[in-house]
Amino acid sequence: MKSAIIQLPGLNRDRDMIAALTRISGRAPVTVWQTETELPDVDLVVIPGGFSYGDYLRCGAIAARMPVMQAVAEKARQGALIMGVCNGFQVLVEMGLLPGALMRNASLKFVCREVKLEVTNANTAFTRGYQPGQVIRCPVAHHDGNYFADAETLKRIEGEGQVAFRYAEGTNPNGSVNDIAGIVSDSGNVLGMMPHPENLIEAAHGGDDGRALFAGILGKAA
Protein backbone atom coordinates (compact mmCIF):
# COMPACT_ATOMS: atom_id res chain seq x y z
CA MET A 1 0.00 0.00 0.00
CA LYS A 2 1.28 3.44 -0.96
CA SER A 3 0.67 6.34 1.42
CA ALA A 4 1.10 10.11 1.60
CA ILE A 5 1.51 12.53 4.50
CA ILE A 6 0.14 16.06 4.23
CA GLN A 7 2.50 18.71 5.62
CA LEU A 8 1.35 22.10 6.89
CA PRO A 9 2.99 24.93 8.86
CA GLY A 10 2.66 24.20 12.57
CA LEU A 11 2.23 20.43 12.37
CA ASN A 12 4.66 18.61 14.66
CA ARG A 13 3.65 14.94 14.42
CA ASP A 14 4.40 14.39 10.75
CA ARG A 15 7.75 12.75 11.49
CA ASP A 16 6.11 10.44 14.02
CA MET A 17 3.53 9.41 11.42
CA ILE A 18 6.18 8.93 8.73
CA ALA A 19 8.19 6.73 11.11
CA ALA A 20 5.13 4.61 11.99
CA LEU A 21 4.09 4.03 8.39
CA THR A 22 7.65 3.33 7.28
CA ARG A 23 8.34 0.88 10.10
CA ILE A 24 5.12 -1.08 9.62
CA SER A 25 4.76 -0.97 5.84
CA GLY A 26 8.44 -1.09 4.94
CA ARG A 27 7.91 1.84 2.57
CA ALA A 28 8.31 5.53 3.39
CA PRO A 29 5.21 7.62 2.63
CA VAL A 30 5.33 10.47 0.15
CA THR A 31 5.24 13.90 1.78
CA VAL A 32 2.97 16.50 0.18
CA TRP A 33 3.22 20.22 0.96
CA GLN A 34 0.08 22.30 1.50
CA THR A 35 0.37 24.29 -1.73
CA GLU A 36 0.23 21.23 -3.99
CA THR A 37 -2.96 20.84 -5.99
CA GLU A 38 -2.57 17.16 -6.83
CA LEU A 39 -1.78 14.04 -4.86
CA PRO A 40 0.30 11.10 -6.08
CA ASP A 41 -1.29 7.74 -6.78
CA VAL A 42 -1.64 6.49 -3.21
CA ASP A 43 -4.08 4.34 -1.25
CA LEU A 44 -3.84 6.17 2.08
CA VAL A 45 -3.58 9.89 2.88
CA VAL A 46 -2.79 10.99 6.44
CA ILE A 47 -3.14 14.44 7.98
CA PRO A 48 -1.00 14.29 11.14
CA GLY A 49 -1.28 16.16 14.40
CA GLY A 50 0.10 19.43 15.66
CA PHE A 51 -1.09 23.01 15.54
CA SER A 52 -1.52 24.00 11.91
CA TYR A 53 -1.34 27.77 11.52
CA GLY A 54 -1.05 28.10 15.28
CA ASP A 55 -4.70 27.02 15.73
CA TYR A 56 -5.80 30.56 14.82
CA LEU A 57 -9.49 31.19 14.03
CA ARG A 58 -10.48 27.59 14.87
CA CYS A 59 -8.25 24.55 15.01
CA GLY A 60 -7.87 23.29 11.46
CA ALA A 61 -9.93 26.09 9.90
CA ILE A 62 -7.10 27.67 7.89
CA ALA A 63 -5.52 24.34 6.97
CA ALA A 64 -8.84 23.07 5.62
CA ARG A 65 -8.75 25.82 3.00
CA MET A 66 -5.30 25.12 1.64
CA PRO A 67 -5.03 23.99 -2.03
CA VAL A 68 -3.95 20.44 -1.18
CA MET A 69 -7.16 19.81 0.74
CA GLN A 70 -9.22 19.95 -2.44
CA ALA A 71 -7.10 17.07 -3.70
CA VAL A 72 -7.61 15.25 -0.39
CA ALA A 73 -11.39 15.68 -0.70
CA GLU A 74 -11.26 14.32 -4.24
CA LYS A 75 -9.26 11.29 -3.07
CA ALA A 76 -11.91 10.69 -0.42
CA ARG A 77 -14.66 10.82 -3.06
CA GLN A 78 -12.70 8.29 -5.10
CA GLY A 79 -12.67 5.91 -2.13
CA ALA A 80 -9.07 6.24 -0.96
CA LEU A 81 -8.47 5.89 2.77
CA ILE A 82 -8.08 9.22 4.55
CA MET A 83 -6.95 9.46 8.18
CA GLY A 84 -6.68 12.57 10.34
CA VAL A 85 -5.12 12.37 13.80
CA CYS A 86 -5.57 15.15 16.39
CA ASN A 87 -5.19 18.36 14.35
CA GLY A 88 -5.84 16.20 11.30
CA PHE A 89 -9.21 15.23 12.78
CA GLN A 90 -10.00 18.90 13.28
CA VAL A 91 -9.06 19.61 9.66
CA LEU A 92 -11.32 16.82 8.35
CA VAL A 93 -14.24 18.22 10.35
CA GLU A 94 -13.56 21.73 9.03
CA MET A 95 -13.48 20.32 5.49
CA GLY A 96 -16.89 18.71 5.99
CA LEU A 97 -15.52 15.20 5.40
CA LEU A 98 -16.60 14.25 8.93
CA PRO A 99 -19.62 15.49 10.92
CA GLY A 100 -19.65 17.39 14.20
CA ALA A 101 -17.24 19.84 15.80
CA LEU A 102 -14.19 19.76 18.04
CA MET A 103 -14.39 22.32 20.82
CA ARG A 104 -12.14 23.48 23.65
CA ASN A 105 -11.57 20.79 26.28
CA ALA A 106 -14.14 20.91 29.06
CA SER A 107 -11.35 21.59 31.56
CA LEU A 108 -10.16 24.54 29.42
CA LYS A 109 -6.69 23.05 29.77
CA PHE A 110 -4.28 21.34 27.41
CA VAL A 111 -4.14 17.61 28.16
CA CYS A 112 -1.15 15.35 27.49
CA ARG A 113 -1.45 11.87 28.94
CA GLU A 114 -2.37 8.28 28.23
CA VAL A 115 -6.02 7.26 27.92
CA LYS A 116 -7.92 4.02 27.34
CA LEU A 117 -9.83 3.51 24.11
CA GLU A 118 -12.61 1.04 23.42
CA VAL A 119 -12.79 -0.21 19.84
CA THR A 120 -16.47 0.49 19.28
CA ASN A 121 -16.60 -0.67 15.68
CA ALA A 122 -13.96 -3.19 14.62
CA ASN A 123 -15.53 -3.63 11.19
CA THR A 124 -13.82 -0.73 9.42
CA ALA A 125 -10.69 -0.50 7.29
CA PHE A 126 -9.01 1.32 10.18
CA THR A 127 -10.05 -0.88 13.10
CA ARG A 128 -10.06 -4.39 11.62
CA GLY A 129 -6.80 -5.18 13.41
CA TYR A 130 -8.66 -5.12 16.74
CA GLN A 131 -11.42 -7.14 18.35
CA PRO A 132 -14.87 -5.62 18.96
CA GLY A 133 -14.94 -4.03 22.39
CA GLN A 134 -11.17 -4.35 22.83
CA VAL A 135 -9.69 -1.72 25.15
CA ILE A 136 -6.31 -0.33 24.19
CA ARG A 137 -3.92 2.29 25.54
CA CYS A 138 -3.21 5.44 23.55
CA PRO A 139 -1.65 8.86 24.26
CA VAL A 140 -3.43 12.18 23.72
CA ALA A 141 -2.08 15.73 23.45
CA HIS A 142 -4.61 18.43 22.62
CA HIS A 143 -6.44 21.55 23.77
CA ASP A 144 -9.49 21.31 21.52
CA GLY A 145 -10.56 17.68 21.41
CA ASN A 146 -14.05 17.95 22.91
CA TYR A 147 -16.17 16.26 20.23
CA PHE A 148 -19.70 17.58 19.84
CA ALA A 149 -22.58 16.92 17.45
CA ASP A 150 -26.22 17.94 17.56
CA ALA A 151 -28.77 15.36 18.69
CA GLU A 152 -29.82 14.38 15.16
CA THR A 153 -26.25 13.94 13.93
CA LEU A 154 -25.29 12.05 17.07
CA LYS A 155 -28.21 9.66 16.65
CA ARG A 156 -27.23 9.05 13.04
CA ILE A 157 -23.53 8.36 13.60
CA GLU A 158 -24.27 6.15 16.60
CA GLY A 159 -26.96 4.26 14.73
CA GLU A 160 -24.87 3.74 11.63
CA GLY A 161 -21.78 2.52 13.47
CA GLN A 162 -19.64 5.54 12.63
CA VAL A 163 -18.13 5.74 16.12
CA ALA A 164 -14.83 3.89 15.79
CA PHE A 165 -13.29 4.61 19.21
CA ARG A 166 -14.56 5.75 22.61
CA TYR A 167 -12.65 6.85 25.67
CA ALA A 168 -12.96 3.97 28.12
CA GLU A 169 -12.75 3.34 31.85
CA GLY A 170 -13.39 6.95 32.81
CA THR A 171 -10.40 8.33 30.90
CA ASN A 172 -12.29 10.86 28.72
CA PRO A 173 -9.78 13.76 28.77
CA ASN A 174 -11.84 16.46 27.13
CA GLY A 175 -15.58 16.06 27.76
CA SER A 176 -16.44 14.60 24.34
CA VAL A 177 -20.11 13.70 24.02
CA ASN A 178 -20.74 9.96 24.43
CA ASP A 179 -16.99 9.57 25.11
CA ILE A 180 -16.36 9.74 21.37
CA ALA A 181 -12.65 9.61 20.50
CA GLY A 182 -12.80 8.76 16.79
CA ILE A 183 -15.34 8.50 14.01
CA VAL A 184 -15.52 7.33 10.41
CA SER A 185 -17.42 8.88 7.53
CA ASP A 186 -20.69 7.40 6.34
CA SER A 187 -18.76 5.83 3.45
CA GLY A 188 -16.29 4.31 5.92
CA ASN A 189 -13.10 5.45 4.17
CA VAL A 190 -12.37 8.57 6.26
CA LEU A 191 -11.26 8.32 9.91
CA GLY A 192 -10.72 11.13 12.38
CA MET A 193 -9.42 10.51 15.89
CA MET A 194 -7.92 12.69 18.62
CA PRO A 195 -5.53 10.13 20.24
CA HIS A 196 -2.12 9.40 18.68
CA PRO A 197 -1.76 5.70 17.76
CA GLU A 198 1.51 6.47 15.95
CA ASN A 199 3.12 7.13 19.32
CA LEU A 200 2.50 3.64 20.69
CA ILE A 201 3.69 1.15 18.08
CA GLU A 202 6.84 -0.42 19.58
CA ALA A 203 8.53 -1.34 22.83
CA ALA A 204 10.55 1.88 22.81
CA HIS A 205 7.25 3.75 23.15
CA GLY A 206 6.26 1.71 26.18
CA GLY A 207 3.82 -0.47 24.27
CA ASP A 208 2.44 -1.28 20.83
CA ASP A 209 -1.33 -0.92 21.20
CA GLY A 210 -1.46 1.50 18.25
CA ARG A 211 0.38 -0.82 15.90
CA ALA A 212 -2.68 -2.90 14.97
CA LEU A 213 -4.40 0.17 13.54
CA PHE A 214 -1.64 0.71 10.99
CA ALA A 215 -1.14 -3.00 10.40
CA GLY A 216 -4.85 -3.37 9.73
CA ILE A 217 -4.89 -0.50 7.25
CA LEU A 218 -1.80 -1.81 5.49
CA GLY A 219 -3.05 -5.39 5.47
CA LYS A 220 -0.11 -6.68 7.48
CA ALA A 221 0.00 -8.89 10.55
CA ALA A 222 0.51 -6.83 13.70
C-alpha positions, -999 to +999 in steps of 0.1 A: +000+000+000+013+034-010+007+063+014+011+101+016+015+125+045+001+161+042+025+187+056+013+221+069+030+249+089+027+242+126+022+204+124+047+186+147+037+149+144+044+144+107+078+127+115+061+104+140+035+094+114+062+089+087+082+067+111+051+046+120+041+040+084+076+033+073+083+009+101+051-011+096+048-010+058+084-011+049+079+018+026+083+055+034+052+076+026+053+105+002+052+139+018+030+165+002+032+202+010+001+223+015+004+243-017+002+212-040-030+208-060-026+172-068-018+140-049+003+111-061-013+077-068-016+065-032-041+043-012-038+062+021-036+099+029-028+110+064-031+144+080-010+143+111-013+162+144+001+194+157-011+230+155-015+240+119-013+278+115-011+281+153-047+270+157-058+306+148-095+312+140-105+276+149-083+245+150-079+233+115-099+261+099-071+277+079-055+243+070-088+231+056-088+258+030-053+251+016-050+240-020-039+204-012-072+198+007-092+199-024-071+171-037-076+152-004-114+157-007-113+143-042-093+113-031-119+107-004-147+108-031-127+083-051-127+059-021-091+062-010-085+059+028-081+092+046-070+095+082-067+126+103-051+124+138-056+151+164-052+184+143-058+162+113-092+152+128-100+189+133-091+196+097-113+168+083-142+182+103-136+217+090-135+203+055-169+187+060-155+152+054-166+142+089-196+155+109-196+174+142-172+198+158-142+198+180-144+223+208-121+235+237-116+208+263-141+209+291-113+216+316-102+245+294-067+230+298-043+213+274-041+176+282-012+154+275-014+119+289-024+083+282-060+073+279-079+040+273-098+035+241-126+010+234-128-002+198-165+005+193-166-007+157-140-032+146-155-036+112-138-007+094-107-005+073-090+013+102-100-009+131-101-044+116-068-052+134-087-051+167-114-071+184-149-056+190-149-040+224-112-044+228-097-017+252-063-003+242-039+023+255-032+054+235-016+089+243-034+122+237-021+157+235-046+184+226-064+216+238-095+213+215-106+177+214-140+180+229-162+163+202-197+176+198-226+169+175-262+179+176-288+154+187-298+144+152-262+139+139-253+120+171-282+097+166-272+091+130-235+084+136-243+061+166-270+043+147-249+037+116-218+025+135-196+055+126-181+057+161-148+039+158-133+046+192-146+058+226-126+069+257-130+040+281-127+033+319-134+069+328-104+083+309-123+109+287-098+138+288-118+165+271-156+161+278-164+146+243-201+137+240-207+100+244-170+096+251-164+097+214-126+096+205-128+088+168-153+085+140-155+073+104-174+089+075-207+074+063-188+058+034-163+043+059-131+054+042-124+086+063-113+083+099-107+111+124-094+105+159-079+127+186-055+101+202-021+094+187-018+057+178+015+065+159+031+071+193+025+036+207+037+012+181+068-004+196+085-013+228+106+019+228+072+038+231+063+017+262+038-005+243+024-013+208-013-009+212-015+015+183+004-008+159-027-029+150-044+002+135-016+007+110-011-030+104-049-034+097-049-005+072-018-018+055-031-054+055-001-067+075+000-089+106+005-068+137 
